[in-house]
Amino acid sequence: GGGESLDQVSERCTSALQKIAQNHKGERVVVVTHGGVVRAFHKRASPKGKPGKILNASVNIFHISDEGDWVIKTWGDVSHLSNTMYLEGAFGGDKNSG
């Protein structure tokens, strides 16, 4: 009791990203957040899709059009970690588990 529902969290987070997009039209913006928010963004961009596991330190790129349409451009990219040896021991060693 007293906390936000998952729908309220999703609305708050997606609304915030929509405002950021409106304030930075034509620009590239980096938002760092946790998996629950990334999951909300995925749901907004792909209401019928399932995001699967949200990988730690993954890059997920969303394009938000001037009309407010969301498109997932990149999902779960951890290639930036390939030269760090992190992937060899992280994610259960299989590069896939979260």
N, CA, C and O of each residue as an XYZ file, in Angstrom:
392
protein
N       0.808     -1.200      0.000
C       0.000      0.000      0.000
C       0.843      1.252      0.000
O       1.904      1.300      0.622
N       0.372      2.258     -0.694
C       1.005      3.550     -0.689
C       2.043      3.765     -1.779
O       2.417      4.906     -2.048
N       2.517      2.700     -2.411
C       3.527      2.835     -3.463
C       2.888      2.946     -4.837
O       1.667      2.868     -4.979
N       3.720      3.126     -5.831
C       3.231      3.189     -7.200
C       2.941      1.786     -7.732
O       3.627      0.820     -7.399
N       1.924      1.704     -8.555
C       1.677      0.453     -9.266
C       2.666      0.379    -10.432
O       3.295      1.381    -10.774
N       2.806     -0.797    -11.040
C       3.692     -0.936    -12.200
C       3.224     -0.051    -13.352
O       4.043      0.493    -14.092
N       1.913      0.092    -13.505
C       1.391      0.971    -14.551
C       1.756      2.429    -14.275
O       2.082      3.167    -15.205
N       1.705      2.849    -13.024
C       2.070      4.216    -12.669
C       3.561      4.468    -12.905
O       3.944      5.527    -13.403
N       4.389      3.505    -12.552
C       5.828      3.621    -12.795
C       6.077      3.740    -14.294
O       6.844      4.596    -14.734
N       5.429      2.881    -15.077
C       5.597      2.896    -16.521
C       5.177      4.241    -17.104
O       5.887      4.800    -17.940
N       4.044      4.760    -16.675
C       3.558      6.049    -17.169
C       4.524      7.172    -16.807
O       4.830      8.021    -17.644
N       4.998      7.181    -15.586
C       5.922      8.229    -15.136
C       7.221      8.195    -15.938
O       7.711      9.234    -16.381
N       7.773      7.002    -16.122
C       9.063      6.872    -16.814
C       8.950      7.166    -18.304
O       9.783      7.883    -18.858
N       7.933      6.621    -18.954
C       7.792      6.860    -20.386
C       7.442      8.323    -20.662
O       7.888      8.889    -21.659
N       6.659      8.928    -19.797
C       6.341     10.352    -19.930
C       7.607     11.195    -19.802
O       7.796     12.155    -20.550
N       8.464     10.838    -18.863
C       9.718     11.575    -18.667
C      10.611     11.465    -19.902
O      11.189     12.464    -20.330
N      10.733     10.260    -20.484
C      11.570     10.107    -21.677
C      10.955     10.846    -22.858
O      11.676     11.414    -23.678
N       9.638     10.843    -22.948
C       8.960     11.580    -24.020
C       9.276     13.076    -23.909
O       9.520     13.728    -24.925
N       9.275     13.622    -22.701
C       9.600     15.041    -22.491
C      11.056     15.331    -22.838
O      11.366     16.361    -23.436
N      11.946     14.416    -22.458
C      13.357     14.577    -22.806
C      13.507     14.625    -24.331
O      14.234     15.463    -24.864
N      12.816     13.720    -25.022
C      12.878     13.683    -26.489
C      12.360     14.990    -27.091
O      12.945     15.507    -28.043
N      11.286     15.515    -26.550
C      10.722     16.771    -27.058
C      11.673     17.938    -26.840
O      11.756     18.838    -27.676
N      12.382     17.927    -25.735
C      13.314     19.009    -25.419
C      14.638     18.910    -26.165
O      15.428     19.854    -26.156
N      14.887     17.772    -26.811
C      16.167     17.552    -27.485
C      15.961     17.014    -28.897
O      16.648     16.083    -29.320
N      15.014     17.600    -29.623
C      14.721     17.145    -30.985
C      15.977     17.195    -31.849
O      16.714     18.182    -31.853
N      16.199     16.109    -32.576
C      17.343     16.034    -33.475
C      18.664     15.752    -32.780
O      19.705     15.676    -33.433
N      18.633     15.598    -31.482
C      19.858     15.336    -30.723
C      19.886     13.887    -30.260
O      18.861     13.206    -30.214
N      21.074     13.442    -29.922
C      21.254     12.128    -29.325
C      21.383     12.327    -27.825
O      22.192     13.139    -27.377
N      20.608     11.606    -27.054
C      20.583     11.763    -25.598
C      20.857     10.413    -24.953
O      20.364      9.384    -25.415
N      21.643     10.421    -23.889
C      21.916      9.202    -23.133
C      21.160      9.267    -21.817
O      21.254     10.246    -21.076
N      20.414      8.216    -21.541
C      19.690      8.088    -20.277
C      20.184      6.803    -19.627
O      20.139      5.736    -20.239
N      20.650      6.902    -18.397
C      21.133      5.735    -17.670
C      20.095      5.402    -16.609
O      19.704      6.259    -15.816
N      19.653      4.148    -16.604
C      18.589      3.764    -15.677
C      18.690      2.276    -15.360
O      19.644      1.611    -15.762
N      17.722      1.772    -14.653
C      17.741      0.357    -14.272
C      16.757     -0.439    -15.123
O      15.996      0.122    -15.912
N      16.788     -1.741    -14.949
C      16.016     -2.651    -15.783
C      14.522     -2.444    -15.778
O      13.875     -2.635    -16.807
N      13.948     -2.058    -14.645
C      12.499     -1.845    -14.586
C      12.055     -0.726    -15.516
O      11.007     -0.818    -16.155
N      12.848      0.318    -15.587
C      12.536      1.443    -16.472
C      12.750      1.029    -17.924
O      11.938      1.360    -18.787
N      13.830      0.310    -18.199
C      14.085     -0.169    -19.555
C      12.933     -1.063    -20.010
O      12.507     -0.994    -21.163
N      12.438     -1.893    -19.114
C      11.300     -2.761    -19.425
C      10.062     -1.919    -19.772
O       9.325     -2.261    -20.696
N       9.830     -0.828    -19.041
C       8.703      0.067    -19.326
C       8.861      0.712    -20.699
O       7.885      0.859    -21.435
N      10.096      1.100    -21.047
C      10.352      1.697    -22.359
C      10.072      0.679    -23.461
O       9.479      1.010    -24.488
N      10.502     -0.560    -23.240
C      10.263     -1.618    -24.229
C       8.768     -1.813    -24.429
O       8.296     -1.932    -25.560
N       8.031     -1.844    -23.338
C       6.578     -2.039    -23.418
C       5.922     -0.904    -24.204
O       4.982     -1.139    -24.964
N       6.410      0.315    -24.028
C       5.866      1.468    -24.756
C       6.183      1.362    -26.243
O       5.337      1.679    -27.079
N       7.386      0.920    -26.580
C       7.808      0.820    -27.981
C       7.249     -0.417    -28.676
O       7.016     -0.405    -29.885
N       7.038     -1.477    -27.912
C       6.588     -2.748    -28.486
C       5.566     -3.389    -27.545
O       5.888     -4.349    -26.846
N       4.331     -2.863    -27.522
C       3.334     -3.313    -26.549
C       3.064     -4.815    -26.538
O       2.726     -5.370    -25.492
N       3.206     -5.480    -27.681
C       2.925     -6.916    -27.752
C       4.180     -7.765    -27.646
O       4.097     -8.988    -27.539
N       5.346     -7.122    -27.676
C       6.608     -7.853    -27.613
C       7.017     -8.160    -26.183
O       6.527     -7.541    -25.238
N       7.898     -9.097    -26.037
C       8.451     -9.468    -24.724
C       9.927     -9.098    -24.718
O      10.670     -9.519    -25.606
N      10.368     -8.313    -23.728
C      11.765     -7.869    -23.732
C      12.772     -8.956    -23.410
O      13.949     -8.823    -23.745
N      12.338    -10.020    -22.771
C      13.299    -11.024    -22.339
C      14.144    -10.482    -21.202
O      13.715     -9.591    -20.470
N      15.332    -11.014    -21.058
C      16.223    -10.573    -19.975
C      16.795     -9.202    -20.286
O      17.148     -8.904    -21.427
N      16.882     -8.377    -19.262
C      17.509     -7.067    -19.379
C      18.945     -7.251    -18.884
O      19.173     -7.479    -17.696
N      19.891     -7.152    -19.783
C      21.284     -7.390    -19.422
C      21.897     -6.180    -18.738
O      21.678     -5.043    -19.157
N      22.664     -6.427    -17.685
C      23.389     -5.346    -17.009
C      24.325     -4.665    -17.991
O      24.991     -5.334    -18.781
N      24.379     -3.360    -17.948
C      25.260     -2.527    -18.771
C      24.952     -2.614    -20.263
O      25.785     -2.247    -21.091
N      23.754     -3.099    -20.611
C      23.400     -3.190    -22.029
C      22.990     -1.827    -22.571
O      22.533     -0.951    -21.837
N      23.167     -1.682    -23.869
C      22.758     -0.469    -24.567
C      21.461     -0.788    -25.304
O      21.377     -1.743    -26.077
N      20.461      0.035    -25.041
C      19.158     -0.110    -25.675
C      18.824      1.244    -26.286
O      18.727      2.244    -25.574
N      18.648      1.276    -27.598
C      18.424      2.547    -28.289
C      16.983      2.620    -28.771
O      16.483      1.738    -29.470
N      16.340      3.706    -28.369
C      14.963      3.975    -28.778
C      14.942      5.246    -29.614
O      15.613      6.223    -29.281
N      14.185      5.236    -30.684
C      13.957      6.443    -31.464
C      12.525      6.880    -31.177
O      11.585      6.094    -31.295
N      12.375      8.146    -30.799
C      11.049      8.703    -30.537
C      10.819      9.801    -31.564
O      11.531     10.805    -31.583
N       9.826      9.604    -32.411
C       9.560     10.560    -33.484
C       8.881     11.810    -32.935
O       8.409     11.831    -31.798
N       8.842     12.841    -33.758
C       8.155     14.076    -33.378
C       6.678     13.828    -33.090
O       6.056     14.565    -32.324
N       6.125     12.795    -33.703
C       4.713     12.447    -33.487
C       4.509     11.597    -32.243
O       3.372     11.296    -31.879
N       5.600     11.206    -31.585
C       5.503     10.411    -30.369
C       5.536      8.909    -30.582
O       5.251      8.143    -29.661
N       5.883      8.480    -31.798
C       6.015      7.046    -32.063
C       7.375      6.565    -31.576
O       8.390      7.227    -31.791
N       7.389      5.414    -30.922
C       8.618      4.834    -30.379
C       9.035      3.639    -31.221
O       8.204      2.816    -31.606
N      10.340      3.550    -31.506
C      10.899      2.421    -32.243
C      12.151      1.960    -31.505
O      12.979      2.778    -31.104
N      12.282      0.670    -31.332
C      13.498      0.103    -30.740
C      14.508     -0.064    -31.869
O      14.271     -0.817    -32.814
N      15.633      0.639    -31.768
C      16.691      0.561    -32.774
C      17.741     -0.480    -32.408
O      18.254     -1.181    -33.280
N      18.061     -0.583    -31.118
C      19.044     -1.542    -30.627
C      18.541     -2.086    -29.302
O      18.046     -1.335    -28.462
N      18.671     -3.399    -29.118
C      18.208     -3.997    -27.877
C      19.267     -4.930    -27.296
O      19.758     -5.833    -27.973
N      19.610     -4.694    -26.029
C      20.476     -5.604    -25.289
C      21.903     -5.701    -25.788
O      22.544     -6.738    -25.616
N      22.412     -4.653    -26.397
C      23.768     -4.683    -26.948
C      24.800     -4.580    -25.822
O      24.828     -3.599    -25.079
N      25.636     -5.592    -25.711
C      26.727     -5.576    -24.735
C      28.086     -5.706    -25.433
O      29.081     -6.067    -24.806
N      28.115     -5.411    -26.724
C      29.360     -5.547    -27.481
C      30.471     -4.638    -26.956
O      31.651     -4.942    -27.128
N      30.106     -3.535    -26.322
C      31.113     -2.630    -25.770
C      31.890     -3.268    -24.627
O      32.917     -2.739    -24.203
N      31.409     -4.390    -24.131
C      32.089     -5.095    -23.042
C      33.006     -6.207    -23.554
O      33.671     -6.863    -22.753
N      33.056     -6.433    -24.863
C      33.765     -7.598    -25.401
C      35.277     -7.565    -25.160
O      35.891     -8.626    -25.039
N      35.883     -6.409    -25.088
C      37.323     -6.340    -24.865
C      37.691     -6.172    -23.393
O      38.860     -5.968    -23.067
N      36.722     -6.254    -22.520
C      36.985     -6.029    -21.096
C      37.158     -7.322    -20.317
O      37.505     -7.287    -19.137
N      36.923     -8.457    -20.950
C      36.919     -9.777    -20.321
C      35.755     -9.927    -19.346
O      35.639    -10.958    -18.682
N      34.899     -8.924    -19.249
C      33.741     -8.988    -18.361
C      32.764    -10.060    -18.818
O      32.183    -10.765    -17.993
N      32.583    -10.184    -20.107
C      31.597    -11.124    -20.629
C      31.965    -12.578    -20.356
O      31.089    -13.442    -20.317
N      33.236    -12.851    -20.171
C      33.658    -14.230    -19.944
C      33.202    -14.763    -18.596
O      32.990    -15.966    -18.451
N      33.048    -13.888    -17.606
C      32.623    -14.345    -16.288
C      31.260    -13.837    -15.862
O      30.679    -14.326    -14.893
N      30.754    -12.856    -16.586
C      29.466    -12.265    -16.219
C      28.326    -12.980    -16.914
O      28.544    -13.820    -17.787
N      27.126    -12.645    -16.525
C      25.910    -13.206    -17.122
C      25.950    -14.726    -17.102
O      25.461    -15.372    -18.028
N      26.519    -15.293    -16.071
C      26.602    -16.747    -15.970
C      27.591    -17.348    -16.953
O      27.585    -18.556    -17.187
N      28.452    -16.495    -17.537
C      29.445    -16.970    -18.492
C      28.909    -17.245    -19.873
O      29.669    -17.610    -20.770
N      27.576    -17.073    -20.069
C      27.013    -17.382    -21.372
C      26.667    -16.147    -22.197
O      26.106    -16.267    -23.286
N      26.996    -14.960    -21.685
C      26.755    -13.676    -22.344
C      25.280    -13.398    -22.565
O      24.937    -12.430    -23.245
N      24.400    -14.216    -22.011
C      22.966    -14.054    -22.259
C      22.125    -13.899    -21.002
O      21.108    -13.206    -21.039
N      22.506    -14.508    -19.906
C      21.650    -14.462    -18.727
C      21.863    -13.163    -17.963
O      22.978    -12.643    -17.916
N      20.801    -12.639    -17.368
C      20.872    -11.346    -16.688
C      21.247    -11.456    -15.243
O      21.343    -10.442    -14.551
